[in-house]
Each structure stands twice: as structure tokens, then as C-alpha cells.
């Protein structure tokens, strides 16, 4: 695993991204202290899984016990024609 100072990382971003694409993570430091790591997408998805296919309706349907909704059918205001 490589370590690079932020100033150098700015100038060599393409190389850092290419390295991550080849399964070589890179640690970026600021003032000698590690601040971030550029890793391959597959590794990142293991750490932060996403289900991009789920919508809000599916999320609500997973609610334990279900959700009972009542709708008031009366009009909110009088309408003049």
C-alpha cells in the first residue's frame, strides 16, 4: 500500500485512481497524518453496501408490523363553480 502527501496526490490523481482500479489502495496524508484512503470500488462496496434498486415504497413495506393508513375523504375546502 502506497502513502502520498496531499500536495503530490493532487498532481498525481490519475495515477492514484489507476492504482485503485488495479486493487492497490493509496493512503493520502496531510501534514504527515493519514486523512483518507483511495480504494477499489469493490472494497468500498463491502464496507458501505448499497441497494440502489430499493425505493421508498419498498422501504415502508419492510416496516415491522405494517403500516395502517386512513384517508379522510372529505374535501379540504369548498369549491365554487
Residue frames as qw, qx, qy, qz and C-alpha x, y, z in Angstrom:
[[0.000, 0.890, 0.455, 0.000, 0.00, 0.00, 0.00],
 [0.432, 0.354, -0.002, 0.830, 1.35, 3.38, -1.02],
 [0.234, -0.788, -0.376, 0.427, 1.24, 6.57, 1.04],
 [0.390, 0.414, 0.248, 0.785, 1.31, 10.00, -0.59],
 [0.104, -0.379, -0.314, 0.864, 1.14, 13.59, 0.67],
 [0.353, 0.728, 0.518, -0.277, -1.95, 15.56, -0.37],
 [0.126, 0.781, -0.263, -0.553, 0.08, 18.05, -2.45],
 [0.070, -0.314, 0.854, 0.410, 1.52, 15.21, -4.51],
 [0.335, 0.349, 0.871, -0.086, -1.83, 13.41, -4.67],
 [0.354, 0.756, 0.208, -0.510, -3.43, 16.45, -6.34],
 [0.201, 0.668, -0.534, -0.479, -0.84, 16.31, -9.10],
 [0.106, 0.241, -0.944, -0.201, -1.00, 12.52, -9.48],
 [0.633, 0.082, 0.429, -0.640, -4.72, 11.85, -9.09],
 [0.784, 0.362, -0.324, -0.386, -4.96, 9.87, -12.34],
 [0.425, 0.363, -0.814, 0.159, -2.19, 7.54, -11.22],
 [0.253, -0.125, 0.745, -0.605, -3.84, 7.05, -7.80],
 [0.747, 0.214, 0.170, -0.607, -7.18, 6.22, -9.44],
 [0.704, 0.402, -0.553, -0.192, -5.47, 3.81, -11.85],
 [0.150, 0.306, -0.869, 0.360, -3.76, 2.12, -8.90],
 [0.509, 0.021, 0.573, -0.642, -7.10, 1.71, -7.10],
 [0.792, 0.341, -0.147, -0.485, -8.50, 0.18, -10.30],
 [0.647, 0.360, -0.670, 0.059, -5.67, -2.36, -10.11],
 [0.810, -0.482, -0.332, -0.027, -6.53, -3.28, -6.48],
 [0.579, 0.062, -0.334, 0.741, -3.77, -1.09, -5.00],
 [0.259, -0.898, -0.356, 0.001, -5.11, 1.21, -2.27],
 [0.430, 0.388, -0.175, 0.796, -3.36, 4.50, -1.55],
 [0.384, -0.716, -0.440, 0.383, -3.32, 6.45, 1.73],
 [0.243, 0.708, 0.073, 0.659, -3.36, 10.24, 1.39],
 [0.525, -0.465, -0.417, 0.579, -1.76, 12.24, 4.20],
 [0.059, 0.884, 0.088, 0.455, -1.96, 15.88, 5.21],
 [0.165, -0.800, 0.436, -0.377, 0.95, 17.26, 7.23],
 [0.180, 0.374, -0.891, 0.183, 2.20, 13.71, 7.71],
 [0.427, 0.040, 0.738, -0.521, -1.07, 12.40, 9.18],
 [0.041, 0.211, 0.894, 0.394, -3.24, 9.89, 7.27],
 [0.341, 0.213, 0.222, -0.888, -6.55, 11.51, 6.32],
 [0.790, 0.331, 0.085, -0.508, -8.10, 9.34, 3.61],
 [0.442, -0.204, 0.831, 0.268, -7.64, 6.21, 1.57],
 [0.597, 0.415, -0.304, -0.615, -8.41, 5.65, -2.11],
 [0.462, -0.121, 0.877, -0.057, -9.56, 2.06, -2.52],
 [0.094, -0.079, -0.819, -0.560, -11.09, -0.06, -5.28],
 [0.539, -0.188, -0.126, -0.811, -14.86, 0.26, -5.66],
 [0.746, -0.158, -0.630, -0.147, -15.41, -3.42, -4.81],
 [0.447, -0.084, -0.643, 0.616, -13.71, -2.93, -1.44],
 [0.152, -0.082, 0.192, -0.966, -15.71, 0.22, -0.77],
 [0.649, -0.187, -0.371, -0.638, -18.99, -1.57, -1.52],
 [0.641, -0.171, -0.721, 0.202, -18.08, -4.24, 1.02],
 [0.236, -0.107, -0.496, 0.829, -17.70, -1.51, 3.64],
 [0.299, 0.321, 0.228, -0.869, -20.73, 0.52, 2.53],
 [0.211, 0.269, 0.890, 0.301, -23.23, -1.76, 0.79],
 [0.330, 0.270, 0.008, -0.904, -25.94, -0.07, -1.25],
 [0.349, 0.386, 0.850, 0.084, -29.21, -1.37, -2.60],
 [0.060, 0.241, -0.198, -0.948, -29.86, 1.14, -5.34],
 [0.217, -0.247, -0.794, -0.511, -32.89, -0.82, -6.57],
 [0.195, -0.524, -0.755, 0.343, -34.92, -0.16, -3.43],
 [0.048, -0.531, -0.219, -0.817, -37.45, 2.65, -3.50],
 [0.216, -0.259, 0.452, -0.826, -39.24, 4.42, -0.66],
 [0.800, -0.123, -0.138, -0.571, -42.33, 2.22, -1.05],
 [0.810, 0.074, -0.569, 0.120, -40.23, -0.93, -0.56],
 [0.215, 0.271, -0.593, 0.728, -38.64, 0.65, 2.50],
 [0.497, -0.223, 0.239, -0.804, -42.08, 1.32, 4.03],
 [0.876, -0.034, -0.324, -0.355, -43.29, -2.20, 3.26],
 [0.630, 0.171, -0.667, 0.359, -40.35, -3.63, 5.25],
 [0.250, -0.465, 0.389, -0.755, -41.55, -1.80, 8.36],
 [0.191, -0.084, -0.957, 0.202, -42.26, -4.44, 11.02],
 [0.144, 0.434, 0.703, -0.545, -45.95, -4.76, 11.79],
 [0.234, 0.562, 0.626, 0.486, -47.06, -2.98, 8.63],
 [0.021, -0.129, -0.123, 0.984, -48.49, 0.49, 8.33],
 [0.109, 0.648, 0.754, -0.007, -52.19, 1.30, 8.60],
 [0.075, -0.061, 0.111, 0.989, -53.15, 4.50, 6.83],
 [0.189, 0.673, 0.688, -0.192, -56.54, 6.16, 6.92],
 [0.182, 0.165, 0.324, 0.914, -57.64, 8.73, 4.41],
 [0.188, 0.551, 0.473, -0.662, -60.13, 11.47, 5.13],
 [0.345, 0.389, 0.693, 0.500, -62.32, 11.63, 2.01],
 [0.049, 0.888, 0.402, -0.220, -63.96, 14.96, 2.87],
 [0.486, 0.675, 0.064, 0.552, -62.88, 17.98, 0.80],
 [0.503, -0.192, -0.307, 0.785, -60.45, 20.37, 2.45],
 [0.066, 0.340, 0.116, -0.931, -62.35, 23.45, 1.30],
 [0.526, 0.625, 0.497, -0.294, -65.49, 24.46, -0.54],
 [0.321, -0.049, 0.574, 0.752, -65.17, 24.74, -4.28],
 [0.391, 0.638, 0.272, -0.605, -67.26, 27.27, -6.23],
 [0.499, 0.219, 0.684, 0.485, -68.14, 26.63, -9.85]]
